[in-house]
Amino acid sequence: MFYYTYILFSLKDKERYAGYTKDLKKRIGEHEQGLVESTKNRRPLQLIYYEACCNEEDARKREKYFKTKWGFLYLEKRLKDSYKNIFKKL
């Protein structure tokens, strides 16, 4: 079984949200429906990145990493073209 670390981009406040889950499709649906307290007022949201981990501990560590300066820089480089496409739509 996999655990997923994911990054959402808020089209409202232009900020990212990092999380992890065992069921990515279900969790994204919960975010979209406003059922997640930390993102319900930041909708609409767009899934911009996810990765699979073999265990929960690794997924949790990746989530924490993405919330650091180094994680921010990694995502900037990794998603450079994606960010351009997102901002074109705004």
C-alpha positions as a Python dict, from the first residue, in 0.01 Angstrom:
ca = {
    (1, 'M'): (0, 0, 0),
    (2, 'F'): (122, 348, -82),
    (3, 'Y'): (94, 679, 98),
    (4, 'Y'): (86, 995, -108),
    (5, 'T'): (239, 1334, -45),
    (6, 'Y'): (62, 1602, -246),
    (7, 'I'): (77, 1972, -316),
    (8, 'L'): (-230, 2183, -384),
    (9, 'F'): (-219, 2533, -527),
    (10, 'S'): (-486, 2781, -418),
    (11, 'L'): (-615, 2983, -710),
    (12, 'K'): (-763, 3223, -454),
    (13, 'D'): (-459, 3320, -247),
    (14, 'K'): (-182, 3188, -479),
    (15, 'E'): (-31, 2977, -198),
    (16, 'R'): (56, 2610, -178),
    (17, 'Y'): (-73, 2349, 64),
    (18, 'A'): (118, 2027, 138),
    (19, 'G'): (-43, 1716, 280),
    (20, 'Y'): (-22, 1339, 283),
    (21, 'T'): (-282, 1065, 267),
    (22, 'K'): (-343, 697, 210),
    (23, 'D'): (-622, 763, -43),
    (24, 'L'): (-527, 1049, -275),
    (25, 'K'): (-846, 1059, -481),
    (26, 'K'): (-1068, 1068, -170),
    (27, 'R'): (-856, 1334, 2),
    (28, 'I'): (-852, 1563, -302),
    (29, 'G'): (-1232, 1530, -315),
    (30, 'E'): (-1253, 1633, 50),
    (31, 'H'): (-1044, 1942, -23),
    (32, 'E'): (-1261, 2031, -324),
    (33, 'Q'): (-1582, 1993, -120),
    (34, 'G'): (-1453, 2222, 156),
    (35, 'L'): (-1435, 1944, 415),
    (36, 'V'): (-1074, 2018, 514),
    (37, 'E'): (-1054, 2301, 766),
    (38, 'S'): (-715, 2433, 652),
    (39, 'T'): (-816, 2472, 286),
    (40, 'K'): (-1192, 2526, 287),
    (41, 'N'): (-1157, 2905, 256),
    (42, 'R'): (-877, 2881, 1),
    (43, 'R'): (-1075, 2717, -279),
    (44, 'P'): (-1059, 2667, -569),
    (45, 'L'): (-758, 2440, -542),
    (46, 'Q'): (-554, 2264, -806),
    (47, 'L'): (-346, 1951, -753),
    (48, 'I'): (-4, 2041, -890),
    (49, 'Y'): (218, 1762, -758),
    (50, 'Y'): (208, 1427, -585),
    (51, 'E'): (443, 1142, -515),
    (52, 'A'): (401, 792, -373),
    (53, 'C'): (586, 663, -68),
    (54, 'C'): (604, 305, 57),
    (55, 'N'): (514, 395, 414),
    (56, 'E'): (341, 663, 616),
    (57, 'E'): (655, 786, 790),
    (58, 'D'): (827, 865, 459),
    (59, 'A'): (516, 1047, 332),
    (60, 'R'): (499, 1253, 651),
    (61, 'K'): (868, 1346, 621),
    (62, 'R'): (820, 1455, 260),
    (63, 'E'): (520, 1669, 361),
    (64, 'K'): (732, 1843, 627),
    (65, 'Y'): (1014, 1890, 375),
    (66, 'F'): (781, 2061, 128),
    (67, 'K'): (690, 2311, 398),
    (68, 'T'): (1054, 2420, 440),
    (69, 'K'): (1255, 2673, 240),
    (70, 'W'): (1444, 2388, 72),
    (71, 'G'): (1123, 2211, -17),
    (72, 'F'): (985, 2535, -158),
    (73, 'L'): (1293, 2573, -378),
    (74, 'Y'): (1271, 2211, -491),
    (75, 'L'): (910, 2261, -598),
    (76, 'E'): (992, 2587, -775),
    (77, 'K'): (1251, 2409, -989),
    (78, 'R'): (1054, 2088, -1033),
    (79, 'L'): (731, 2262, -1130),
    (80, 'K'): (870, 2561, -1317),
    (81, 'D'): (670, 2494, -1635),
    (82, 'S'): (356, 2396, -1443),
    (83, 'Y'): (358, 2726, -1255),
    (84, 'K'): (377, 2913, -1585),
    (85, 'N'): (68, 2728, -1709),
    (86, 'I'): (-123, 2788, -1386),
    (87, 'F'): (-55, 3164, -1393),
    (88, 'K'): (-154, 3187, -1761),
    (89, 'K'): (-501, 3064, -1662),
    (90, 'L'): (-546, 3334, -1396),
}
